[in-house]
Amino acid sequence: MRRLVKIIALCVLATVVVVIGSGAAWEQIERNRAAAEFPAPGKMIDIGGRAVHLDCRGHGSPTVVLESGADTSGSALWFPVQRQAAAFTRVCSYDRAGLMWSESAGDGPRDPVAVVADLQRTLQAANESPPYVMVGASLGGPLTMIFTKYHGSEVAGLVFVDAAHPDQTGRLAAATGHPEDGIPAVFKVLRYLTWTGLPRLLIPEPTVPELPADVVAAIGAYQPVSLAASFDEADAMEATLREAGTFRDLGDRPLAVLSRGKTWSAYSESERAGTGLTRDQFDRMQQAWWEMQVEEASWSTRSTHRKLDDSSHVIQLERPDAVVDAIRTVVSQVRARNAESPR
């Protein structure tokens, strides 16, 4: 009996080893396939031991820099905006460390100051020149504020695309009575198993109807690779908001603020259920969000603020035209100011 038990145990162990080995081999094959089928659309910029993906298009000054939100998709979500805005000025999108095509900076929460330092070094190494118009969506908003805090002489204007607010965690929780849930532990475990192919097997393919099929396919191909960096950014979220909260004065830099305005009744039943909120909680959350967006608009003496009643949080996908219009406005204001300045 003992011998039988030992044989069964060895068979189980051998099966596990074979399955894990097969999964690891499959994952490597898929990564090689992703690199071959979906190469970086921009350039890989060496910033000292690792490379950052930077995609710059168009011509003209000021250069617009697109900062993405907290997501595994990185620069890909800016596709509609970048193509349109590149028609009237130079526009650069990029992937933060570990996301999509950019190489990892190592495991653990990212220091937000280090994140913006990466961007500044990337732009310098690529010979991109200020002045910059910084465009931040969601978490990208606080990151553009931190960039401006430390590199203010290079920033001529900003656009916030439903940008996160430094105080949002406490204020949204107070408004809804429902603190935001963190990432479930089971998903955090997946970040350590990417080499086994398990996340690629379990995570559903992305569905983004606003993007071309090849861009969506690239997001799906790199999603498991981006998982660890995305979780690290989530872990650093509060530190990022705190750092951004230390700087709330943009002076007279042109600022355009775009805010979501989609109401409860405009969402589908499944979307409402996904919020985990009642209608009353949702309405109170939206009101608190709007008040914080108004505050953000007050950070500059030359700001505009537009509420988009037909858009949710991802305005860059649902209303790219509005984002492009906001960028055009700020770029025009910067150009007009530069034209008036003595040479």
C-alpha positions in Angstrom: 0.0 0.0 0.0 2.8 2.4 0.9 4.5 1.7 -2.4 1.3 2.3 -4.3 0.8 5.6 -2.5 4.3 6.6 -3.3 3.8 5.7 -7.0 0.6 7.8 -7.1 2.3 10.7 -5.5 5.2 10.6 -7.9 2.8 10.4 -10.8 0.9 13.4 -9.5 4.1 15.3 -9.0 5.3 14.4 -12.5 2.0 15.5 -14.0 2.2 18.9 -12.2 5.8 19.4 -13.4 4.8 18.5 -17.0 1.8 20.9 -16.8 3.8 23.8 -15.4 6.6 23.2 -17.8 4.2 23.1 -20.7 2.5 26.2 -19.5 5.8 28.0 -19.2 6.9 26.9 -22.7 3.5 28.1 -24.1 3.8 31.4 -22.4 7.3 32.0 -23.9 6.0 31.0 -27.3 3.1 33.5 -26.9 5.5 36.3 -25.8 7.6 35.6 -28.9 4.5 35.7 -31.0 3.4 38.9 -29.5 6.8 40.6 -30.2 6.7 39.3 -33.8 3.1 40.2 -34.6 2.7 43.3 -32.5 6.1 45.2 -32.5 6.3 48.5 -30.7 4.7 51.2 -32.8 7.1 53.8 -31.6 10.8 53.7 -30.5 12.4 51.9 -27.6 14.4 54.6 -25.7 17.2 53.5 -23.5 17.1 55.5 -20.2 20.0 53.7 -18.6 19.8 49.9 -18.4 16.2 49.6 -19.6 14.1 50.7 -22.4 10.9 52.8 -22.5 8.5 52.7 -25.4 7.8 56.2 -26.8 5.6 56.9 -29.8 5.8 60.4 -31.2 3.9 61.5 -34.3 3.2 64.8 -36.1 5.2 68.1 -36.1 5.0 71.4 -34.4 5.3 73.0 -30.9 4.3 72.6 -28.2 4.7 68.8 -28.0 1.7 67.1 -26.4 2.6 64.3 -24.0 -0.2 61.7 -23.3 -0.2 60.1 -19.8 -2.4 57.1 -19.5 -4.5 55.9 -16.5 -4.1 52.8 -14.3 -4.5 50.0 -16.8 -2.6 47.3 -18.5 -3.2 48.9 -21.9 -0.8 51.8 -21.5 -0.4 54.0 -24.6 -2.8 51.9 -26.7 -5.9 53.6 -25.3 -4.7 56.9 -26.7 -4.8 55.6 -30.3 -7.8 57.7 -31.5 -6.7 60.9 -29.8 -3.1 60.7 -30.9 -3.9 60.1 -34.6 -6.2 63.1 -34.7 -4.1 65.5 -32.6 -0.9 64.7 -34.6 -2.6 66.5 -37.5 -1.9 69.9 -35.8 1.1 69.4 -33.5 3.6 66.8 -32.3 2.1 64.2 -29.9 3.9 61.6 -27.9 2.4 58.7 -26.0 4.4 56.2 -24.0 4.2 53.2 -21.7 5.3 53.4 -18.1 7.8 50.8 -16.9 6.5 47.2 -17.3 3.4 48.1 -19.3 2.9 46.9 -22.9 6.3 47.4 -24.7 8.3 49.1 -21.9 10.7 47.1 -19.9 10.1 46.6 -16.2 11.7 48.7 -13.5 11.5 45.8 -11.0 8.8 44.5 -8.6 7.1 46.5 -6.0 5.1 49.8 -5.7 6.5 52.5 -7.9 7.6 55.8 -6.4 5.6 58.4 -8.3 8.5 60.8 -8.4 10.6 58.0 -10.0 7.7 57.5 -12.5 7.8 61.1 -13.8 11.6 61.1 -13.7 11.4 58.1 -16.1 9.2 60.2 -18.5 11.5 63.2 -18.3 14.6 61.1 -19.0 12.8 59.4 -21.9 11.8 62.6 -23.6 15.3 64.0 -23.2 17.0 60.8 -24.5 14.6 60.9 -27.5 15.6 64.5 -28.2 12.0 65.7 -27.7 12.0 69.4 -26.7 9.7 71.4 -24.4 7.5 73.2 -24.0 5.1 70.3 -23.3 1.3 70.2 -23.0 0.7 67.4 -20.5 -2.5 65.4 -21.0 -3.5 63.0 -18.2 -6.4 60.6 -18.1 -7.6 59.2 -14.7 -4.3 58.4 -12.7 -2.5 60.2 -15.5 -3.9 63.5 -14.1 -2.0 63.3 -10.8 1.1 62.1 -12.6 1.0 65.2 -14.9 0.7 67.4 -11.8 3.8 65.7 -10.2 5.7 66.1 -13.5 4.8 69.8 -13.4 5.9 70.1 -9.8 9.4 68.8 -10.5 9.8 70.0 -14.1 7.5 73.1 -14.2 9.7 75.1 -16.6 9.0 72.4 -19.3 5.2 72.5 -18.9 3.3 75.1 -20.8 -0.3 73.7 -20.4 -2.3 70.8 -19.3 -5.4 68.8 -20.1 -7.2 66.6 -17.5 -9.3 63.8 -18.9 -11.6 62.8 -16.0 -8.5 63.0 -13.9 -8.2 61.5 -10.5 -8.2 63.9 -7.5 -5.6 63.8 -4.7 -8.4 63.5 -2.1 -10.7 61.1 -4.0 -10.3 58.0 -1.8 -11.7 59.5 1.4 -14.2 61.8 -0.3 -15.8 59.1 -2.5 -16.0 56.7 0.4 -17.7 59.4 2.5 -20.1 60.1 -0.3 -21.1 56.5 -0.9 -20.5 54.9 2.5 -18.8 52.2 0.4 -15.0 52.3 0.5 -13.5 51.2 -2.8 -12.5 47.6 -2.9 -8.9 46.7 -3.5 -7.6 44.2 -6.0 -8.8 40.7 -4.8 -5.9 38.6 -3.4 -6.6 35.8 -6.0 -5.7 38.3 -8.8 -2.6 39.5 -7.0 -1.4 35.9 -6.9 -1.6 35.8 -10.7 1.1 38.4 -11.0 3.6 35.9 -9.7 2.4 33.2 -12.1 2.7 35.0 -15.4 5.6 32.8 -16.4 3.4 29.7 -16.1 0.9 30.9 -18.7 -1.9 30.7 -16.2 -2.9 34.4 -16.4 -2.9 34.3 -20.2 -5.3 31.3 -19.9 -7.6 32.8 -17.3 -7.8 36.5 -18.2 -10.5 37.1 -20.9 -9.5 38.8 -24.1 -10.1 42.6 -24.0 -13.2 44.1 -25.8 -12.6 47.7 -26.9 -15.0 48.5 -29.7 -13.6 52.0 -30.0 -10.2 50.7 -31.1 -9.0 49.0 -34.3 -8.9 45.2 -34.1 -5.1 45.1 -34.4 -4.7 47.5 -31.5 -7.1 45.4 -29.3 -5.2 42.3 -30.3 -1.9 43.9 -29.2 -3.5 44.8 -25.8 -4.6 41.2 -25.3 -1.2 39.8 -26.3 0.7 42.0 -23.9 -1.9 42.0 -21.1 -0.4 39.1 -19.1 3.1 40.8 -19.3 1.7 44.1 -18.1 -0.2 42.6 -15.2 2.6 42.9 -12.6 3.3 46.5 -13.3 -0.4 47.4 -13.3 -0.8 45.8 -9.8 2.3 47.6 -8.6 0.8 50.9 -9.8 -2.4 50.1 -7.9 -0.4 49.4 -4.8 1.3 52.8 -5.2 -2.0 54.7 -5.9 -2.3 56.3 -2.5 1.3 57.4 -2.5 0.8 58.9 -6.0 -2.3 60.8 -4.9 -0.5 62.1 -1.8 2.4 63.3 -3.8 0.1 65.0 -6.3 -1.8 66.7 -3.5 1.3 68.6 -2.5 1.1 70.7 -5.7 -2.2 72.3 -6.7 -1.2 75.6 -8.2 -0.7 75.8 -12.0 -0.5 79.6 -12.0 -1.8 80.9 -15.4 -0.9 77.9 -17.4 -3.7 77.0 -19.8 -5.7 74.1 -18.4 -8.7 72.2 -20.0 -10.7 69.9 -17.7 -13.0 67.3 -19.2 -15.3 65.4 -16.8 -17.6 62.5 -17.2 -21.4 63.2 -16.9 -23.1 59.9 -17.8 -26.1 59.4 -15.6 -27.3 56.2 -13.9 -30.2 55.7 -16.4 -27.7 55.8 -19.3 -25.9 52.7 -18.1 -27.1 49.2 -18.8 -28.3 47.0 -16.0 -25.1 44.9 -16.1 -23.0 48.1 -15.9 -25.0 49.3 -12.9 -24.6 46.0 -11.2 -20.9 46.1 -11.8 -20.6 49.3 -9.8 -21.8 47.6 -6.6 -23.7 50.8 -5.8 -27.4 51.7 -5.4 -28.7 54.5 -7.6 -28.6 56.9 -4.6 -25.0 55.9 -3.8 -24.0 56.4 -7.5 -25.6 59.8 -7.6 -23.8 60.9 -4.5 -20.5 59.6 -5.9 -21.1 61.5 -9.1 -21.8 64.7 -7.2 -18.6 64.3 -5.1 -16.6 63.5 -8.3 -18.0 66.7 -10.0 -17.1 68.8 -7.0 -13.5 67.5 -7.2 -13.4 68.2 -10.9 -14.5 71.8 -10.3 -11.7 72.1 -7.8 -9.2 70.8 -10.3 -10.3 73.5 -12.8 -9.6 76.1 -10.1 -5.9 75.1 -10.0 -5.2 77.5 -13.0 -6.4 81.0 -13.5 -6.8 80.2 -17.2 -8.9 77.1 -17.2 -11.9 75.7 -19.0 -14.2 73.0 -17.8 -16.5 70.8 -19.8 -18.9 68.1 -18.6 -19.7 65.3 -21.1 -23.1 63.9 -20.4 -22.7 61.1 -22.9 -19.4 59.7 -21.6 -18.2 57.6 -18.7 -14.7 57.6 -17.2 -12.8 56.6 -20.4 -13.5 59.9 -22.3 -10.5 59.3 -24.6 -12.3 56.3 -26.1 -15.9 57.4 -25.9 -15.4 61.1 -26.9 -11.9 61.4 -28.4 -13.2 64.4 -30.4 -13.7 66.3 -27.1 -10.2 65.4 -26.0 -8.7 66.5 -29.3 -10.7 69.8 -29.1 -9.4 70.4 -25.6 -5.8 69.7 -26.7 -6.2 72.0 -29.7 -7.5 74.8 -27.4 -4.6 74.6 -25.0 -2.0 74.2 -27.8 -3.4 77.4 -29.5 -3.2 79.3 -26.2 0.4 78.2 -25.7 1.3 79.2 -29.2 -0.4 82.6 -28.8 1.5 83.2 -25.6 4.8 82.2 -27.2 4.1 84.5 -30.1 3.5 87.4 -27.7 6.7 86.7 -25.7 9.7 88.9 -26.5 12.4 87.0 -28.4 
